[in-house]
Amino acid sequence: MEHIVTAGFTTDNTKEFIELTGQVVIFLFILGFLGGLISGFIGSGGAFVLTPGMMSLGVPGAVAVASNMCHKFPKAMIGAYKRFRYGQIDVRLGLIMAISAVVGVQVGIEIQKMIIDKWGEAGSNLYISFVFVAILTVIGLFMLRDARKAMNSGEEVPSSKLAQRLHKLHLPPMIRFPKINLTMSLWLTIPVGFATGMLAATIAVGGFIGVPGMIYVLGVPALMASATELVIAFLMGFSGTVTWALGGFVDIRLTLIILAGSLFGVQLGAIGTTYVKDYMIKIVMSTIMIIVAISRGFAIPGYLKELGTITIADNTVSLLDNISFVIMCVAMGIGGVIILGSMWKGKRAASISESPVPFIK
Amino acid sequence: MEEVKVIQPVYGNILTRTIHTVWTKTFVRAVLFGALSLSAYLLVFLNHKTVTEYFTRGGVYTLAVVGTAVTFSLIHGTFANYILELVGIRAKESH
């Protein structure tokens, strides 16, 4: 593959820009569309497969992360605007969470640096995979159980007992969130936002903590939580883009191709939320989380090998990596199918109930 | 017994005309923003080597990166919105 090396930069392969072929463009467009669809619906997601997807095309890790980040903030901006118009966003909550998340990102980056200094790149990758598997499995299973309960009863589950207890905490400053009709202590929202940023710095998808955190800790309905997450994604993505672009790591061509697909996807996903019940957000999110956790589990033996903890053939590591990537793509595909399927069902039900009755005089 | 008069056809004609006008307006806007989006993409990709060279210089060129991403999102995002409307994908009115 021919590489365009930018003049005046390092001679190593951390900042190389791949040649674009028709296949590359189509692959990125589809990934962008699916990532956008999921983001528009559950407020985050897509990044977990876009970065490895770009790297599988030969894009260096730093350029893949930077270009992905640069597509994330305008996509989130469009998605947030759309869902704001549907009355699903609490801007005040989004801004407070986003500021805490930006701090969380910086702390997360420092932790990553410490791990790299102590155990090297393989240690960092192992830490990332461990966080992926542990957090996504626990939260994903809990969320899926909760969503199934709501689906079987046909009613929305009231806010969690934890959230109800925490709402009684009167630790100033107390803040009123008009759209979600809740008043709570600032000290409840800051840790959730901070954890979102920490996870975003570690696995690039902060929403896997942010959305469940808003639902189960703050007591925000899933539809509003997923919409508010887009405000956080916008601000985190923007600050991340500026950081990466200052270093010249953004390949704007990759960003624009992904955007071409994701701007369709994110609006379709946002429209989809107006046709579904609250628990569908939980179903889609938990399903994706569990599949992604399984996918990352396949990558762990490779990192353990690099650390010298286990002995395993190179072919096996390569096979496991490929399986891991394919499962991630499957997670995205399944997420897309559930979203489009539930949207179609909801649209059909709505059109039946809205069918015109003949006017008679 | 009073005669029941069905006025559905008259109402239907007005509705059809209104839908037709709205569809035409949306179509014109979709074509306009589609052309704008295509031109912007062509501008970048026909000059991709130059664009890549400048946009990866860092520093003040960060503004160009951020500005380009936002501009493309507004143009292409609006185009995508009209396309979705044209194919009948709209948000549910009472959500």
Interface residues (C-beta under 8 A of the other chain):
Chain A: I4 T6 A7 G8 F9 K15 F17 L20 C70 H71 F73 P74 K75 M77 I78 Y86 G87 F238 T241 V242 A245 L246 G247 G248 F249 V250 D251 I252 R253 T255 L256 L259 A260 L263 F264 Q267 L268 A270 I271 T273 T274 Y275 G346 K347 A350 P358 F359 I360 K361
Chain B: V4 K5 V6 I7 Q8 Y11 Y41 V44 F45 H48 K49 V51 T52 E53 F55 T56 R57 G58 G59 Y61 T62 V65 V66 T68 A69 V70 F72 S73 H76 G77 A80 N81 I83 L84 I89 R90 A91 K92 H95
